[in-house]
Amino acid sequence: MAVDPELLEILVCPKSKGSLELIELPQETRAALVDKYREHFRDEEPVVEEGLFCAESQLVYPIVSDIPIMLIDEALPAASVGR
């Protein structure tokens, strides 16, 4: 199950209100995020493969088990994912 395309069309960066681009996350970033969010998923392993990149704010919001984490404090700097 993937993030609903209609939801992706209406989401904007909470910091800049800029548009978001769906991107693949590097493997080392994926592994770190799985470890970080594991405690929130009691019965299953979180799945992290993609994120939402905002060019204006230079932030990437991870998508964890098909849920976009749209919190500024949880966002990754774009440089940490090769942007």
PyMOL Python script that loads the backbone (N, CA, C, O; Angstrom):
from pymol import cmd

cmd.read_pdbstr("""\
ATOM      1  N   MET A   1       0.842  -1.184   0.000  1.00  0.00           N
ATOM      2  CA  MET A   1       0.000   0.000   0.000  1.00  0.00           C
ATOM      3  C   MET A   1       0.884   1.243   0.000  1.00  0.00           C
ATOM      4  O   MET A   1       1.793   1.355   0.823  1.00  0.00           O
ATOM      5  N   ALA A   2       0.635   2.150  -0.888  1.00  0.00           N
ATOM      6  CA  ALA A   2       1.426   3.377  -1.001  1.00  0.00           C
ATOM      7  C   ALA A   2       0.607   4.564  -0.512  1.00  0.00           C
ATOM      8  O   ALA A   2      -0.602   4.466  -0.302  1.00  0.00           O
ATOM      9  N   VAL A   3       1.297   5.686  -0.337  1.00  0.00           N
ATOM     10  CA  VAL A   3       0.611   6.911   0.047  1.00  0.00           C
ATOM     11  C   VAL A   3      -0.353   7.294  -1.071  1.00  0.00           C
ATOM     12  O   VAL A   3      -0.008   7.234  -2.252  1.00  0.00           O
ATOM     13  N   ASP A   4      -1.540   7.679  -0.692  1.00  0.00           N
ATOM     14  CA  ASP A   4      -2.583   8.045  -1.654  1.00  0.00           C
ATOM     15  C   ASP A   4      -2.098   9.194  -2.539  1.00  0.00           C
ATOM     16  O   ASP A   4      -1.696  10.234  -2.016  1.00  0.00           O
ATOM     17  N   PRO A   5      -2.124   9.034  -3.861  1.00  0.00           N
ATOM     18  CA  PRO A   5      -1.677  10.099  -4.765  1.00  0.00           C
ATOM     19  C   PRO A   5      -2.451  11.407  -4.585  1.00  0.00           C
ATOM     20  O   PRO A   5      -1.886  12.489  -4.743  1.00  0.00           O
ATOM     21  N   GLU A   6      -3.732  11.311  -4.257  1.00  0.00           N
ATOM     22  CA  GLU A   6      -4.518  12.525  -4.029  1.00  0.00           C
ATOM     23  C   GLU A   6      -4.019  13.278  -2.796  1.00  0.00           C
ATOM     24  O   GLU A   6      -4.010  14.509  -2.778  1.00  0.00           O
ATOM     25  N   LEU A   7      -3.607  12.542  -1.775  1.00  0.00           N
ATOM     26  CA  LEU A   7      -3.043  13.170  -0.581  1.00  0.00           C
ATOM     27  C   LEU A   7      -1.735  13.870  -0.925  1.00  0.00           C
ATOM     28  O   LEU A   7      -1.485  14.987  -0.472  1.00  0.00           O
ATOM     29  N   LEU A   8      -0.904  13.213  -1.724  1.00  0.00           N
ATOM     30  CA  LEU A   8       0.379  13.811  -2.108  1.00  0.00           C
ATOM     31  C   LEU A   8       0.185  15.114  -2.892  1.00  0.00           C
ATOM     32  O   LEU A   8       1.014  16.020  -2.806  1.00  0.00           O
ATOM     33  N   GLU A   9      -0.897  15.203  -3.646  1.00  0.00           N
ATOM     34  CA  GLU A   9      -1.165  16.417  -4.426  1.00  0.00           C
ATOM     35  C   GLU A   9      -1.488  17.619  -3.548  1.00  0.00           C
ATOM     36  O   GLU A   9      -1.202  18.754  -3.929  1.00  0.00           O
ATOM     37  N   ILE A  10      -2.080  17.388  -2.380  1.00  0.00           N
ATOM     38  CA  ILE A  10      -2.494  18.512  -1.538  1.00  0.00           C
ATOM     39  C   ILE A  10      -1.516  18.833  -0.413  1.00  0.00           C
ATOM     40  O   ILE A  10      -1.598  19.902   0.192  1.00  0.00           O
ATOM     41  N   LEU A  11      -0.591  17.916  -0.128  1.00  0.00           N
ATOM     42  CA  LEU A  11       0.381  18.181   0.937  1.00  0.00           C
ATOM     43  C   LEU A  11       1.367  19.266   0.517  1.00  0.00           C
ATOM     44  O   LEU A  11       1.783  19.328  -0.640  1.00  0.00           O
ATOM     45  N   VAL A  12       1.732  20.116   1.468  1.00  0.00           N
ATOM     46  CA  VAL A  12       2.768  21.127   1.260  1.00  0.00           C
ATOM     47  C   VAL A  12       3.707  21.092   2.454  1.00  0.00           C
ATOM     48  O   VAL A  12       3.366  20.545   3.503  1.00  0.00           O
ATOM     49  N   CYS A  13       4.869  21.663   2.299  1.00  0.00           N
ATOM     50  CA  CYS A  13       5.845  21.740   3.374  1.00  0.00           C
ATOM     51  C   CYS A  13       5.266  22.582   4.510  1.00  0.00           C
ATOM     52  O   CYS A  13       4.833  23.710   4.274  1.00  0.00           O
ATOM     53  N   PRO A  14       5.249  22.061   5.733  1.00  0.00           N
ATOM     54  CA  PRO A  14       4.713  22.842   6.839  1.00  0.00           C
ATOM     55  C   PRO A  14       5.559  24.065   7.200  1.00  0.00           C
ATOM     56  O   PRO A  14       5.062  24.995   7.835  1.00  0.00           O
ATOM     57  N   LYS A  15       6.816  24.068   6.803  1.00  0.00           N
ATOM     58  CA  LYS A  15       7.692  25.203   7.114  1.00  0.00           C
ATOM     59  C   LYS A  15       7.551  26.322   6.079  1.00  0.00           C
ATOM     60  O   LYS A  15       7.329  27.479   6.438  1.00  0.00           O
ATOM     61  N   SER A  16       7.681  25.977   4.804  1.00  0.00           N
ATOM     62  CA  SER A  16       7.705  26.998   3.748  1.00  0.00           C
ATOM     63  C   SER A  16       6.410  27.091   2.954  1.00  0.00           C
ATOM     64  O   SER A  16       6.201  28.049   2.209  1.00  0.00           O
ATOM     65  N   LYS A  17       5.547  26.102   3.111  1.00  0.00           N
ATOM     66  CA  LYS A  17       4.317  25.967   2.308  1.00  0.00           C
ATOM     67  C   LYS A  17       4.637  25.684   0.839  1.00  0.00           C
ATOM     68  O   LYS A  17       3.782  25.836  -0.034  1.00  0.00           O
ATOM     69  N   GLY A  18       5.895  25.265   0.576  1.00  0.00           N
ATOM     70  CA  GLY A  18       6.319  24.932  -0.778  1.00  0.00           C
ATOM     71  C   GLY A  18       5.846  23.553  -1.200  1.00  0.00           C
ATOM     72  O   GLY A  18       5.387  22.759  -0.379  1.00  0.00           O
ATOM     73  N   SER A  19       5.966  23.285  -2.480  1.00  0.00           N
ATOM     74  CA  SER A  19       5.547  21.992  -3.020  1.00  0.00           C
ATOM     75  C   SER A  19       6.533  20.900  -2.615  1.00  0.00           C
ATOM     76  O   SER A  19       7.679  21.172  -2.258  1.00  0.00           O
ATOM     77  N   LEU A  20       6.060  19.672  -2.680  1.00  0.00           N
ATOM     78  CA  LEU A  20       6.846  18.514  -2.263  1.00  0.00           C
ATOM     79  C   LEU A  20       7.052  17.565  -3.432  1.00  0.00           C
ATOM     80  O   LEU A  20       6.183  17.408  -4.289  1.00  0.00           O
ATOM     81  N   GLU A  21       8.210  16.944  -3.446  1.00  0.00           N
ATOM     82  CA  GLU A  21       8.565  15.969  -4.485  1.00  0.00           C
ATOM     83  C   GLU A  21       8.853  14.631  -3.816  1.00  0.00           C
ATOM     84  O   GLU A  21       9.621  14.575  -2.856  1.00  0.00           O
ATOM     85  N   LEU A  22       8.255  13.569  -4.305  1.00  0.00           N
ATOM     86  CA  LEU A  22       8.491  12.229  -3.782  1.00  0.00           C
ATOM     87  C   LEU A  22       9.869  11.764  -4.224  1.00  0.00           C
ATOM     88  O   LEU A  22      10.170  11.768  -5.418  1.00  0.00           O
ATOM     89  N   ILE A  23      10.717  11.361  -3.268  1.00  0.00           N
ATOM     90  CA  ILE A  23      12.072  10.905  -3.586  1.00  0.00           C
ATOM     91  C   ILE A  23      12.364   9.585  -2.879  1.00  0.00           C
ATOM     92  O   ILE A  23      11.766   9.268  -1.850  1.00  0.00           O
ATOM     93  N   GLU A  24      13.293   8.824  -3.450  1.00  0.00           N
ATOM     94  CA  GLU A  24      13.807   7.612  -2.811  1.00  0.00           C
ATOM     95  C   GLU A  24      14.864   8.025  -1.791  1.00  0.00           C
ATOM     96  O   GLU A  24      15.673   8.913  -2.061  1.00  0.00           O
ATOM     97  N   LEU A  25      14.861   7.387  -0.621  1.00  0.00           N
ATOM     98  CA  LEU A  25      15.861   7.690   0.405  1.00  0.00           C
ATOM     99  C   LEU A  25      17.040   6.725   0.288  1.00  0.00           C
ATOM    100  O   LEU A  25      16.852   5.562  -0.069  1.00  0.00           O
ATOM    101  N   PRO A  26      18.257   7.196   0.587  1.00  0.00           N
ATOM    102  CA  PRO A  26      19.424   6.307   0.572  1.00  0.00           C
ATOM    103  C   PRO A  26      19.267   5.188   1.609  1.00  0.00           C
ATOM    104  O   PRO A  26      18.602   5.368   2.629  1.00  0.00           O
ATOM    105  N   GLN A  27      19.875   4.052   1.341  1.00  0.00           N
ATOM    106  CA  GLN A  27      19.744   2.876   2.206  1.00  0.00           C
ATOM    107  C   GLN A  27      20.146   3.161   3.653  1.00  0.00           C
ATOM    108  O   GLN A  27      19.461   2.713   4.572  1.00  0.00           O
ATOM    109  N   GLU A  28      21.235   3.890   3.879  1.00  0.00           N
ATOM    110  CA  GLU A  28      21.667   4.160   5.253  1.00  0.00           C
ATOM    111  C   GLU A  28      20.673   5.045   5.997  1.00  0.00           C
ATOM    112  O   GLU A  28      20.501   4.904   7.208  1.00  0.00           O
ATOM    113  N   THR A  29      20.023   5.948   5.284  1.00  0.00           N
ATOM    114  CA  THR A  29      18.989   6.804   5.887  1.00  0.00           C
ATOM    115  C   THR A  29      17.763   5.963   6.215  1.00  0.00           C
ATOM    116  O   THR A  29      17.151   6.138   7.268  1.00  0.00           O
ATOM    117  N   ARG A  30      17.408   5.063   5.326  1.00  0.00           N
ATOM    118  CA  ARG A  30      16.261   4.172   5.568  1.00  0.00           C
ATOM    119  C   ARG A  30      16.469   3.362   6.846  1.00  0.00           C
ATOM    120  O   ARG A  30      15.575   3.273   7.687  1.00  0.00           O
ATOM    121  N   ALA A  31      17.654   2.776   6.982  1.00  0.00           N
ATOM    122  CA  ALA A  31      17.947   1.940   8.144  1.00  0.00           C
ATOM    123  C   ALA A  31      17.882   2.755   9.442  1.00  0.00           C
ATOM    124  O   ALA A  31      17.346   2.284  10.445  1.00  0.00           O
ATOM    125  N   ALA A  32      18.418   3.957   9.420  1.00  0.00           N
ATOM    126  CA  ALA A  32      18.389   4.809  10.604  1.00  0.00           C
ATOM    127  C   ALA A  32      16.953   5.179  10.987  1.00  0.00           C
ATOM    128  O   ALA A  32      16.611   5.216  12.169  1.00  0.00           O
ATOM    129  N   LEU A  33      16.123   5.450   9.989  1.00  0.00           N
ATOM    130  CA  LEU A  33      14.739   5.807  10.264  1.00  0.00           C
ATOM    131  C   LEU A  33      13.933   4.609  10.773  1.00  0.00           C
ATOM    132  O   LEU A  33      13.072   4.768  11.639  1.00  0.00           O
ATOM    133  N   VAL A  34      14.201   3.427  10.249  1.00  0.00           N
ATOM    134  CA  VAL A  34      13.532   2.221  10.755  1.00  0.00           C
ATOM    135  C   VAL A  34      13.856   2.058  12.233  1.00  0.00           C
ATOM    136  O   VAL A  34      12.961   1.787  13.033  1.00  0.00           O
ATOM    137  N   ASP A  35      15.114   2.218  12.604  1.00  0.00           N
ATOM    138  CA  ASP A  35      15.507   2.123  14.018  1.00  0.00           C
ATOM    139  C   ASP A  35      14.811   3.190  14.856  1.00  0.00           C
ATOM    140  O   ASP A  35      14.335   2.910  15.957  1.00  0.00           O
ATOM    141  N   LYS A  36      14.752   4.401  14.338  1.00  0.00           N
ATOM    142  CA  LYS A  36      14.149   5.522  15.065  1.00  0.00           C
ATOM    143  C   LYS A  36      12.659   5.293  15.331  1.00  0.00           C
ATOM    144  O   LYS A  36      12.181   5.571  16.431  1.00  0.00           O
ATOM    145  N   TYR A  37      11.922   4.789  14.338  1.00  0.00           N
ATOM    146  CA  TYR A  37      10.475   4.654  14.449  1.00  0.00           C
ATOM    147  C   TYR A  37      10.009   3.273  14.921  1.00  0.00           C
ATOM    148  O   TYR A  37       8.808   3.050  15.074  1.00  0.00           O
ATOM    149  N   ARG A  38      10.928   2.360  15.149  1.00  0.00           N
ATOM    150  CA  ARG A  38      10.566   0.995  15.534  1.00  0.00           C
ATOM    151  C   ARG A  38       9.676   0.963  16.783  1.00  0.00           C
ATOM    152  O   ARG A  38       8.729   0.180  16.843  1.00  0.00           O
ATOM    153  N   GLU A  39       9.969   1.795  17.768  1.00  0.00           N
ATOM    154  CA  GLU A  39       9.196   1.770  19.014  1.00  0.00           C
ATOM    155  C   GLU A  39       7.738   2.181  18.822  1.00  0.00           C
ATOM    156  O   GLU A  39       6.898   1.858  19.662  1.00  0.00           O
ATOM    157  N   HIS A  40       7.423   2.881  17.744  1.00  0.00           N
ATOM    158  CA  HIS A  40       6.055   3.309  17.476  1.00  0.00           C
ATOM    159  C   HIS A  40       5.222   2.216  16.802  1.00  0.00           C
ATOM    160  O   HIS A  40       4.002   2.341  16.698  1.00  0.00           O
ATOM    161  N   PHE A  41       5.874   1.152  16.348  1.00  0.00           N
ATOM    162  CA  PHE A  41       5.197   0.066  15.646  1.00  0.00           C
ATOM    163  C   PHE A  41       5.391  -1.214  16.450  1.00  0.00           C
ATOM    164  O   PHE A  41       6.386  -1.917  16.275  1.00  0.00           O
ATOM    165  N   ARG A  42       4.458  -1.510  17.313  1.00  0.00           N
ATOM    166  CA  ARG A  42       4.612  -2.637  18.238  1.00  0.00           C
ATOM    167  C   ARG A  42       4.576  -3.998  17.543  1.00  0.00           C
ATOM    168  O   ARG A  42       5.365  -4.884  17.869  1.00  0.00           O
ATOM    169  N   ASP A  43       3.674  -4.159  16.601  1.00  0.00           N
ATOM    170  CA  ASP A  43       3.454  -5.481  16.012  1.00  0.00           C
ATOM    171  C   ASP A  43       4.084  -5.680  14.644  1.00  0.00           C
ATOM    172  O   ASP A  43       3.968  -6.757  14.059  1.00  0.00           O
ATOM    173  N   GLU A  44       4.745  -4.661  14.131  1.00  0.00           N
ATOM    174  CA  GLU A  44       5.335  -4.798  12.798  1.00  0.00           C
ATOM    175  C   GLU A  44       6.590  -3.935  12.679  1.00  0.00           C
ATOM    176  O   GLU A  44       6.800  -2.999  13.450  1.00  0.00           O
ATOM    177  N   GLU A  45       7.396  -4.273  11.714  1.00  0.00           N
ATOM    178  CA  GLU A  45       8.604  -3.497  11.415  1.00  0.00           C
ATOM    179  C   GLU A  45       8.212  -2.311  10.527  1.00  0.00           C
ATOM    180  O   GLU A  45       7.560  -2.503   9.501  1.00  0.00           O
ATOM    181  N   PRO A  46       8.601  -1.085  10.911  1.00  0.00           N
ATOM    182  CA  PRO A  46       8.275   0.052  10.039  1.00  0.00           C
ATOM    183  C   PRO A  46       8.989  -0.069   8.694  1.00  0.00           C
ATOM    184  O   PRO A  46      10.105  -0.580   8.609  1.00  0.00           O
ATOM    185  N   VAL A  47       8.331   0.405   7.666  1.00  0.00           N
ATOM    186  CA  VAL A  47       8.881   0.386   6.313  1.00  0.00           C
ATOM    187  C   VAL A  47       9.179   1.820   5.916  1.00  0.00           C
ATOM    188  O   VAL A  47       8.302   2.683   5.949  1.00  0.00           O
ATOM    189  N   VAL A  48      10.431   2.066   5.540  1.00  0.00           N
ATOM    190  CA  VAL A  48      10.840   3.400   5.111  1.00  0.00           C
ATOM    191  C   VAL A  48      11.593   3.258   3.792  1.00  0.00           C
ATOM    192  O   VAL A  48      12.638   2.608   3.736  1.00  0.00           O
ATOM    193  N   GLU A  49      11.065   3.863   2.735  1.00  0.00           N
ATOM    194  CA  GLU A  49      11.724   3.815   1.434  1.00  0.00           C
ATOM    195  C   GLU A  49      11.798   5.183   0.773  1.00  0.00           C
ATOM    196  O   GLU A  49      12.736   5.482   0.034  1.00  0.00           O
ATOM    197  N   GLU A  50      10.788   6.014   1.051  1.00  0.00           N
ATOM    198  CA  GLU A  50      10.689   7.296   0.356  1.00  0.00           C
ATOM    199  C   GLU A  50      10.511   8.443   1.343  1.00  0.00           C
ATOM    200  O   GLU A  50      10.266   8.245   2.533  1.00  0.00           O
ATOM    201  N   GLY A  51      10.644   9.640   0.804  1.00  0.00           N
ATOM    202  CA  GLY A  51      10.408  10.849   1.573  1.00  0.00           C
ATOM    203  C   GLY A  51       9.855  11.918   0.660  1.00  0.00           C
ATOM    204  O   GLY A  51       9.809  11.752  -0.558  1.00  0.00           O
ATOM    205  N   LEU A  52       9.436  13.019   1.260  1.00  0.00           N
ATOM    206  CA  LEU A  52       8.909  14.163   0.513  1.00  0.00           C
ATOM    207  C   LEU A  52       9.888  15.314   0.658  1.00  0.00           C
ATOM    208  O   LEU A  52      10.111  15.820   1.758  1.00  0.00           O
ATOM    209  N   PHE A  53      10.473  15.725  -0.464  1.00  0.00           N
ATOM    210  CA  PHE A  53      11.508  16.751  -0.493  1.00  0.00           C
ATOM    211  C   PHE A  53      10.902  18.100  -0.853  1.00  0.00           C
ATOM    212  O   PHE A  53      10.128  18.216  -1.803  1.00  0.00           O
ATOM    213  N   CYS A  54      11.272  19.132  -0.068  1.00  0.00           N
ATOM    214  CA  CYS A  54      10.862  20.501  -0.373  1.00  0.00           C
ATOM    215  C   CYS A  54      12.111  21.291  -0.750  1.00  0.00           C
ATOM    216  O   CYS A  54      13.018  21.448   0.068  1.00  0.00           O
ATOM    217  N   ALA A  55      12.160  21.786  -1.979  1.00  0.00           N
ATOM    218  CA  ALA A  55      13.321  22.549  -2.452  1.00  0.00           C
ATOM    219  C   ALA A  55      13.440  23.890  -1.728  1.00  0.00           C
ATOM    220  O   ALA A  55      14.551  24.365  -1.492  1.00  0.00           O
ATOM    221  N   GLU A  56      12.319  24.501  -1.375  1.00  0.00           N
ATOM    222  CA  GLU A  56      12.357  25.812  -0.722  1.00  0.00           C
ATOM    223  C   GLU A  56      12.949  25.745   0.680  1.00  0.00           C
ATOM    224  O   GLU A  56      13.796  26.566   1.031  1.00  0.00           O
ATOM    225  N   SER A  57      12.520  24.789   1.475  1.00  0.00           N
ATOM    226  CA  SER A  57      13.009  24.689   2.854  1.00  0.00           C
ATOM    227  C   SER A  57      14.238  23.797   2.978  1.00  0.00           C
ATOM    228  O   SER A  57      14.909  23.795   4.010  1.00  0.00           O
ATOM    229  N   GLN A  58      14.532  23.032   1.915  1.00  0.00           N
ATOM    230  CA  GLN A  58      15.643  22.075   1.920  1.00  0.00           C
ATOM    231  C   GLN A  58      15.472  21.030   3.033  1.00  0.00           C
ATOM    232  O   GLN A  58      16.426  20.653   3.713  1.00  0.00           O
ATOM    233  N   LEU A  59      14.213  20.577   3.192  1.00  0.00           N
ATOM    234  CA  LEU A  59      13.888  19.540   4.165  1.00  0.00           C
ATOM    235  C   LEU A  59      13.276  18.343   3.459  1.00  0.00           C
ATOM    236  O   LEU A  59      12.659  18.472   2.401  1.00  0.00           O
ATOM    237  N   VAL A  60      13.458  17.168   4.068  1.00  0.00           N
ATOM    238  CA  VAL A  60      12.854  15.935   3.574  1.00  0.00           C
ATOM    239  C   VAL A  60      12.030  15.343   4.713  1.00  0.00           C
ATOM    240  O   VAL A  60      12.533  15.109   5.812  1.00  0.00           O
ATOM    241  N   TYR A  61      10.754  15.109   4.425  1.00  0.00           N
ATOM    242  CA  TYR A  61       9.846  14.523   5.399  1.00  0.00           C
ATOM    243  C   TYR A  61       9.734  13.032   5.092  1.00  0.00           C
ATOM    244  O   TYR A  61       9.283  12.659   4.009  1.00  0.00           O
ATOM    245  N   PRO A  62      10.142  12.171   6.035  1.00  0.00           N
ATOM    246  CA  PRO A  62      10.119  10.730   5.753  1.00  0.00           C
ATOM    247  C   PRO A  62       8.696  10.187   5.669  1.00  0.00           C
ATOM    248  O   PRO A  62       7.773  10.712   6.292  1.00  0.00           O
ATOM    249  N   ILE A  63       8.545   9.130   4.886  1.00  0.00           N
ATOM    250  CA  ILE A  63       7.290   8.396   4.814  1.00  0.00           C
ATOM    251  C   ILE A  63       7.551   7.058   5.493  1.00  0.00           C
ATOM    252  O   ILE A  63       8.356   6.255   5.020  1.00  0.00           O
ATOM    253  N   VAL A  64       6.863   6.828   6.608  1.00  0.00           N
ATOM    254  CA  VAL A  64       7.075   5.633   7.418  1.00  0.00           C
ATOM    255  C   VAL A  64       5.817   4.772   7.345  1.00  0.00           C
ATOM    256  O   VAL A  64       4.743   5.188   7.779  1.00  0.00           O
ATOM    257  N   SER A  65       5.961   3.570   6.792  1.00  0.00           N
ATOM    258  CA  SER A  65       4.829   2.653   6.622  1.00  0.00           C
ATOM    259  C   SER A  65       3.633   3.366   6.001  1.00  0.00           C
ATOM    260  O   SER A  65       2.509   3.284   6.496  1.00  0.00           O
ATOM    261  N   ASP A  66       3.904   4.060   4.914  1.00  0.00           N
ATOM    262  CA  ASP A  66       2.902   4.772   4.108  1.00  0.00           C
ATOM    263  C   ASP A  66       2.281   5.983   4.806  1.00  0.00           C
ATOM    264  O   ASP A  66       1.244   6.483   4.369  1.00  0.00           O
ATOM    265  N   ILE A  67       2.904   6.456   5.886  1.00  0.00           N
ATOM    266  CA  ILE A  67       2.408   7.635   6.601  1.00  0.00           C
ATOM    267  C   ILE A  67       3.448   8.750   6.478  1.00  0.00           C
ATOM    268  O   ILE A  67       4.546   8.616   7.019  1.00  0.00           O
ATOM    269  N   PRO A  68       3.134   9.843   5.785  1.00  0.00           N
ATOM    270  CA  PRO A  68       4.074  10.964   5.719  1.00  0.00           C
ATOM    271  C   PRO A  68       4.196  11.617   7.103  1.00  0.00           C
ATOM    272  O   PRO A  68       3.191  11.983   7.713  1.00  0.00           O
ATOM    273  N   ILE A  69       5.416  11.758   7.585  1.00  0.00           N
ATOM    274  CA  ILE A  69       5.671  12.387   8.879  1.00  0.00           C
ATOM    275  C   ILE A  69       5.928  13.863   8.597  1.00  0.00           C
ATOM    276  O   ILE A  69       7.055  14.263   8.306  1.00  0.00           O
ATOM    277  N   MET A  70       4.876  14.663   8.686  1.00  0.00           N
ATOM    278  CA  MET A  70       4.921  16.066   8.267  1.00  0.00           C
ATOM    279  C   MET A  70       5.179  17.012   9.446  1.00  0.00           C
ATOM    280  O   MET A  70       4.501  18.028   9.595  1.00  0.00           O
ATOM    281  N   LEU A  71       6.150  16.673  10.265  1.00  0.00           N
ATOM    282  CA  LEU A  71       6.540  17.506  11.400  1.00  0.00           C
ATOM    283  C   LEU A  71       7.917  18.109  11.111  1.00  0.00           C
ATOM    284  O   LEU A  71       8.849  17.393  10.745  1.00  0.00           O
ATOM    285  N   ILE A  72       8.037  19.413  11.276  1.00  0.00           N
ATOM    286  CA  ILE A  72       9.312  20.080  10.994  1.00  0.00           C
ATOM    287  C   ILE A  72      10.432  19.480  11.833  1.00  0.00           C
ATOM    288  O   ILE A  72      11.545  19.298  11.341  1.00  0.00           O
ATOM    289  N   ASP A  73      10.149  19.176  13.085  1.00  0.00           N
ATOM    290  CA  ASP A  73      11.170  18.617  13.975  1.00  0.00           C
ATOM    291  C   ASP A  73      11.622  17.220  13.574  1.00  0.00           C
ATOM    292  O   ASP A  73      12.703  16.787  13.972  1.00  0.00           O
ATOM    293  N   GLU A  74      10.820  16.509  12.797  1.00  0.00           N
ATOM    294  CA  GLU A  74      11.164  15.161  12.348  1.00  0.00           C
ATOM    295  C   GLU A  74      11.781  15.154  10.948  1.00  0.00           C
ATOM    296  O   GLU A  74      12.250  14.114  10.486  1.00  0.00           O
ATOM    297  N   ALA A  75      11.785  16.289  10.280  1.00  0.00           N
ATOM    298  CA  ALA A  75      12.310  16.369   8.919  1.00  0.00           C
ATOM    299  C   ALA A  75      13.828  16.210   8.912  1.00  0.00           C
ATOM    300  O   ALA A  75      14.510  16.513   9.891  1.00  0.00           O
ATOM    301  N   LEU A  76      14.328  15.733   7.796  1.00  0.00           N
ATOM    302  CA  LEU A  76      15.775  15.561   7.599  1.00  0.00           C
ATOM    303  C   LEU A  76      16.308  16.697   6.742  1.00  0.00           C
ATOM    304  O   LEU A  76      15.616  17.160   5.835  1.00  0.00           O
ATOM    305  N   PRO A  77      17.526  17.155   7.012  1.00  0.00           N
ATOM    306  CA  PRO A  77      18.123  18.140   6.106  1.00  0.00           C
ATOM    307  C   PRO A  77      18.344  17.489   4.741  1.00  0.00           C
ATOM    308  O   PRO A  77      18.762  16.334   4.659  1.00  0.00           O
ATOM    309  N   ALA A  78      18.068  18.223   3.692  1.00  0.00           N
ATOM    310  CA  ALA A  78      18.194  17.669   2.342  1.00  0.00           C
ATOM    311  C   ALA A  78      19.601  17.148   2.069  1.00  0.00           C
ATOM    312  O   ALA A  78      19.764  16.158   1.356  1.00  0.00           O
ATOM    313  N   ALA A  79      20.602  17.792   2.617  1.00  0.00           N
ATOM    314  CA  ALA A  79      21.986  17.359   2.391  1.00  0.00           C
ATOM    315  C   ALA A  79      22.236  15.942   2.938  1.00  0.00           C
ATOM    316  O   ALA A  79      23.098  15.227   2.428  1.00  0.00           O
ATOM    317  N   SER A  80      21.497  15.544   3.956  1.00  0.00           N
ATOM    318  CA  SER A  80      21.708  14.225   4.542  1.00  0.00           C
ATOM    319  C   SER A  80      21.190  13.090   3.653  1.00  0.00           C
ATOM    320  O   SER A  80      21.500  11.922   3.886  1.00  0.00           O
ATOM    321  N   VAL A  81      20.397  13.442   2.629  1.00  0.00           N
ATOM    322  CA  VAL A  81      19.899  12.423   1.701  1.00  0.00           C
ATOM    323  C   VAL A  81      20.403  12.689   0.283  1.00  0.00           C
ATOM    324  O   VAL A  81      19.852  12.162  -0.683  1.00  0.00           O
ATOM    325  N   GLY A  82      21.432  13.493   0.162  1.00  0.00           N
ATOM    326  CA  GLY A  82      22.060  13.731  -1.138  1.00  0.00           C
ATOM    327  C   GLY A  82      21.382  14.762  -2.002  1.00  0.00           C
ATOM    328  O   GLY A  82      21.529  14.722  -3.224  1.00  0.00           O
ATOM    329  N   ARG A  83      20.651  15.676  -1.422  1.00  0.00           N
ATOM    330  CA  ARG A  83      19.979  16.725  -2.186  1.00  0.00           C
ATOM    331  C   ARG A  83      20.666  18.058  -1.993  1.00  0.00           C
ATOM    332  O   ARG A  83      20.236  19.062  -2.563  1.00  0.00           O
TER     333      ARG A  83
END
""", "prot")
cmd.dss("prot")
cmd.show_as("cartoon", "prot")
cmd.util.cbc("prot")
cmd.orient("prot")
